Amino acid sequence: MTNDAPPRWDRRMQQRLARGEAAALAELYDRFASLVHTLAHRVLEDDTGADRVTREVFGYVWENPDAYDPQQGSLRAWIAMLTQRQAVHRLRASQTASACGDTLTGDALEERIREASVAARADYIVTSMPAPLRAALELAYFDRRDYRQAAAALGVTEDEARRRLRLGLQLLSTAHVQPPRTVSPPGYGRAL
């Protein structure tokens, strides 16, 4: 149900990538490729574009393992953030470069990018939230369990289940808040 990577694993993976271990990239890809592809597809609504973003994200991670800072969060969260940025960059570039008559207007494109960004931020929040909160939300959302049923399934008190659900939902509600603009890493966003 959860796929938490301990910080120690994150640091070791970063060190292995920095040494140029191809096996480390393969392990990282096996672990996070579906996450990257899903996030990219959510933004682009295109399998080919999502495939390209997946390749670009893992290419960037391979070429720049030192860009990851374990003090800022998990490797999974960093990869999700890179994916969201690259997918939005690709969406903007494809809409700008398109000369077809069905091109989205500026306002429609910005609205689509805003919606995709909110969805990607929600995915990012869920993947980086503590496992107990994520487990409670998954029971409530996917299994349609109320807080009493979630408490029984998790082996916690009803008050604790309510607290976890409330905190998880509060975290998710921040997905609608526009994050401060950040600068992409040098060279990121270009086709590889």
C-alpha positions as CSV (number, residue, x, y, z in Angstrom):
1,M,0.0,0.0,0.0
2,T,2.9,2.3,0.7
3,N,6.2,2.6,-0.9
4,D,8.3,4.6,1.5
5,A,11.9,5.0,0.8
6,P,13.9,5.5,4.0
7,P,16.3,8.5,3.9
8,R,19.3,6.2,4.2
9,W,18.2,4.5,1.0
10,D,17.8,7.9,-0.7
11,R,21.4,8.9,0.3
12,R,22.9,5.6,-0.8
13,M,21.0,5.8,-4.1
14,Q,22.3,9.3,-4.7
15,Q,25.9,8.2,-3.9
16,R,25.6,5.2,-6.3
17,L,24.3,7.4,-9.1
18,A,27.1,9.9,-8.5
19,R,29.6,7.0,-8.9
20,G,28.0,6.2,-12.2
21,E,26.5,2.8,-11.3
22,A,24.2,1.9,-14.1
23,A,22.5,-0.7,-11.8
24,A,21.5,2.2,-9.5
25,L,19.7,3.9,-12.4
26,A,18.0,0.6,-13.3
27,E,16.9,0.2,-9.7
28,L,15.7,3.7,-9.5
29,Y,13.8,3.4,-12.7
30,D,12.1,0.1,-11.6
31,R,11.0,1.8,-8.4
32,F,9.8,5.2,-9.8
33,A,9.1,4.8,-13.5
34,S,5.4,4.2,-13.1
35,L,5.1,7.2,-10.8
36,V,6.9,9.5,-13.3
37,H,4.9,8.2,-16.3
38,T,1.5,8.6,-14.4
39,L,2.3,12.1,-13.3
40,A,3.5,13.1,-16.8
41,H,0.5,11.5,-18.4
42,R,-1.9,13.4,-16.1
43,V,-0.4,16.7,-17.2
44,L,0.1,15.9,-20.9
45,E,-2.8,13.5,-21.5
46,D,-0.5,11.8,-24.1
47,D,1.4,8.5,-23.8
48,T,4.1,9.5,-26.1
49,G,4.7,12.7,-24.3
50,A,4.7,10.9,-20.9
51,D,7.2,8.4,-22.3
52,R,9.5,11.3,-23.4
53,V,9.2,13.1,-20.0
54,T,10.0,9.8,-18.2
55,R,13.2,9.5,-20.3
56,E,14.1,13.1,-19.7
57,V,13.5,12.9,-15.9
58,F,15.6,9.8,-15.5
59,G,18.2,11.3,-17.9
60,Y,18.4,14.4,-15.7
61,V,18.7,12.3,-12.5
62,W,21.5,10.3,-14.1
63,E,23.4,13.3,-15.2
64,N,22.8,15.4,-12.1
65,P,22.5,13.2,-9.0
66,D,24.0,15.9,-6.9
67,A,21.1,18.2,-7.6
68,Y,19.1,16.1,-5.1
69,D,19.3,17.4,-1.6
70,P,18.2,14.7,1.0
71,Q,17.6,17.5,3.5
72,Q,14.8,18.9,1.3
73,G,12.7,15.7,1.2
74,S,12.7,12.2,-0.2
75,L,14.1,11.1,-3.5
76,R,10.6,10.1,-4.5
77,A,9.2,13.6,-3.8
78,W,12.1,15.2,-5.7
79,I,11.5,13.0,-8.7
80,A,7.8,13.8,-8.6
81,M,8.7,17.5,-8.5
82,L,11.0,17.2,-11.5
83,T,8.4,15.3,-13.4
84,Q,5.7,17.9,-12.8
85,R,8.0,20.7,-13.9
86,Q,9.2,18.9,-17.0
87,A,5.6,17.9,-18.0
88,V,4.3,21.4,-17.6
89,H,7.3,22.7,-19.6
90,R,6.5,20.2,-22.4
91,L,2.8,21.1,-22.4
92,R,3.6,24.8,-22.7
93,A,6.2,24.1,-25.4
94,S,3.9,21.9,-27.4
95,Q,1.0,24.3,-27.3
96,T,3.2,27.3,-28.2
97,A,4.9,25.5,-31.1
98,S,1.7,24.0,-32.5
99,A,0.4,25.8,-35.5
100,C,-2.7,23.6,-35.8
101,G,-6.2,25.2,-35.8
102,D,-7.1,23.1,-32.7
103,T,-4.5,24.8,-30.6
104,L,-5.7,25.9,-27.2
105,T,-6.1,29.6,-26.7
106,G,-3.8,31.3,-24.2
107,D,-6.5,31.3,-21.5
108,A,-7.5,27.7,-22.1
109,L,-3.9,26.6,-22.1
110,E,-3.2,28.4,-18.8
111,E,-6.3,26.8,-17.3
112,R,-5.3,23.3,-18.4
113,I,-1.8,23.9,-17.0
114,R,-3.3,25.2,-13.8
115,E,-5.5,22.1,-13.5
116,A,-2.6,19.7,-14.3
117,S,-0.4,21.5,-11.8
118,V,-3.0,21.1,-9.1
119,A,-3.3,17.4,-9.9
120,A,0.4,17.0,-9.9
121,R,0.9,18.8,-6.7
122,A,-1.8,16.6,-5.1
123,D,0.0,13.5,-6.3
124,Y,3.3,15.0,-4.9
125,I,1.7,15.8,-1.6
126,V,0.2,12.2,-1.3
127,T,3.5,10.6,-2.2
128,S,5.5,12.6,0.3
129,M,3.1,12.6,3.2
130,P,3.8,10.3,6.2
131,A,2.7,6.7,5.6
132,P,0.1,6.7,8.4
133,L,-1.7,9.6,6.9
134,R,-1.5,8.2,3.4
135,A,-2.8,4.8,4.6
136,A,-5.8,6.5,6.3
137,L,-6.6,8.5,3.2
138,E,-6.3,5.4,1.0
139,L,-8.8,3.5,3.2
140,A,-11.2,6.4,3.1
141,Y,-11.0,7.2,-0.6
142,F,-10.3,3.9,-2.3
143,D,-12.1,1.5,0.1
144,R,-14.8,4.0,1.0
145,R,-14.4,3.4,4.7
146,D,-15.5,5.9,7.3
147,Y,-13.2,6.9,10.2
148,R,-14.5,4.0,12.4
149,Q,-13.8,1.4,9.8
150,A,-10.4,3.0,9.0
151,A,-9.6,2.9,12.8
152,A,-10.3,-0.8,12.9
153,A,-8.3,-1.6,9.8
154,L,-5.4,0.5,11.0
155,G,-5.5,-0.8,14.6
156,V,-5.8,2.7,16.0
157,T,-8.4,4.6,18.1
158,E,-11.2,6.3,16.3
159,D,-9.8,9.7,17.5
160,E,-6.5,8.8,15.9
161,A,-8.1,7.8,12.7
162,R,-10.1,11.1,12.6
163,R,-6.9,13.0,13.3
164,R,-5.0,11.2,10.5
165,L,-7.8,11.8,8.0
166,R,-8.1,15.5,9.0
167,L,-4.4,16.1,8.7
168,G,-4.2,14.2,5.4
169,L,-7.1,16.2,3.9
170,Q,-5.5,19.5,5.2
171,L,-2.3,18.6,3.4
172,L,-4.2,17.8,0.2
173,S,-6.1,21.0,0.4
174,T,-2.8,22.9,0.0
175,A,-2.6,21.5,-3.6
176,H,-4.8,24.4,-4.7
177,V,-2.5,27.0,-3.2
178,Q,-0.1,28.2,-5.9
179,P,3.5,27.5,-4.7
180,P,6.1,30.1,-5.0
181,R,7.8,30.2,-8.4
182,T,11.1,28.4,-8.4
183,V,13.8,28.4,-11.0
184,S,14.4,25.1,-12.8
185,P,17.9,23.6,-12.5
186,P,20.3,24.8,-15.3
187,G,19.7,22.9,-18.5
188,Y,16.5,21.3,-17.2
189,G,13.6,21.5,-19.5
190,R,15.5,21.1,-22.7
191,A,15.1,18.0,-24.9
192,L,17.8,15.4,-24.2
